């Protein structure tokens, strides 16, 4: 009987997969993909109306149904998600196919976190983030409101917390969110199916609090002051808007860790809210939800085995990875460490975007960190659970395109490309499908196969039995076959610094590549397409957390996907592309990016078509 049920499930999944592929062929790709989908007719009709009906639900608050017949839509269950699916099924002419969809989430928490404690963002910026989240059925906005540079919450009981003189210079001093603004954003999010989780980090990341108050959070005076701050916040922001309160608690030494943890989490829960904390962090009290952030597989295996409920943030941080690589990584990630979703303890995941480094132009944060494309892959994984690349030894390695995992990733990339072109502008997203690129990479005396446009050489070495610190360089070779002489453009990068850390080789010498990298096409060297504005700047072979260098904002030219693409002159037939990537210093985040692309009529980077 068990084998029969498994076979039936596989048949249903295969059938749904084929139906979703039909929508892909119509240019109406869905992200996340629905669990049950039947295309009744590929003929498109003008969308005439949409009515809401009552229907019993069995799969939680996210469950919804959508039926479209000759342009008339009927929805039931979660109206926000049904309407977003309807939006994705509507073409540029306002036409829709005949389709039946029944869908629900595998995990109840699918969140996104923005750190505005370090870099303030306007309400309009945050609303645009909420809009993107809603499109992909992410239902929790984790709002990191306080950090080392500033306290971003209006505080009437201690107005000095909002006084710019106690905040870090250059970090949007004096900017904070009034209670009216916080309520406004919470209501805006709620209308779009999203709950806001405010985070007040206690007692860590609190230098501005200490400067303003004259004592630390963990002191007796600090806890008394925090009690008043929390009372004010909880009175102004009701549980109906914010049922969860995140109290941080990570990366801090506390004289009495258990005592402070019990007090902070108990204070929140005693006032009818659900407490959340970072893990690793201070001790976790019964009923508190852990947000696991450590990237180490072994430590996280131990963390998820503990009895408390948790959410998965070990999927990784957007700011840490090459955005092209991260989208693949998120798609391959095993959500909550589970093959099959089990929500007894595992509640889902929260995707995080941290900018420790000061940001001058906040409108570039999404582009610099690949926010939109990262959201797409994260939403797919945590809506449906499981993993998209379980055959790979590490989530940072692209699968062979010929394998089932590789084919699944390629199909998902096609959906991402469709969404990029349909729903976003060039200033929203810089991502191009890249999983198909095949490499032979020489790691010293050993040559290994690799795939994808963004290669993590540290991980490739580790999984190939090579010590990266023993190597001075790696040499990667790929081939491009074209039917006639042509010019192809490509994003090319030899260093991808984490946007939370300035450690990198910086910008190259004038007319040379960063990290002294080299690319040749059929033996001829290719150099940057335009002169550097800041040649040789930002070379920091050390971590910059807490140092002056942390206040130097990233510019577009240090991030290869933000730059003008380089031109490659290709000859008819097979062309050899060879890329040499030096290993500059111990601890370098060693890797490279090579993404063939072109600019379309909208000014957006899209697939090169080769």
Secondary structure, DSSP 8 states (H G I E B T S, - for coil): -HHHHHHHHHHHHHHHHHHHHHHHHTT---SS--SEEEEEEEEEEE--EEEE-----SS-TT-EEEEEETTEEEEEE-HHHHHHHHHHT--TTSEEEEEEEEE--SSSEEEEEEETTTS---HHHHHHHHHHHHHTT--EEEEE-B-SS-B-B--STTGGGG-GGGS-TTS-TT--B-HHHHHHHHHHHHHTT-EEEEE---SSS-HHHHHHHSS-TTSHHHHHHHHHHHHHHHHHS-TTT--EEE----S---TTHHHHHHHHHHHHHTTT-EEEEEESSS---TT-EEEE----HHHHHHHHHSSS-EEE-TT-BTTTS-HHHHHHHHHH--GGG-SS--TTTEEEEEEEE---S--S-GGGHHHHHTHHHHHHHHHHHHHH-S-S-TTSSSTTS---TTSHHHHHHHHHHHHHHHHHHHH--TTT------TT-EEEEEETTEEEEEESSEEEHHHHHHHTT--GGG-SEEEEEEEEEESS-EEEEEEEES----TT---B--S-STTS-GGG-EEEETTEEE--SS--SSTT---B-S--TTSGGGGS---GGGSGGGS--EEEEE-SEEEEEEEEEE--STT---EEEEEEEEE-TTS-EEE---
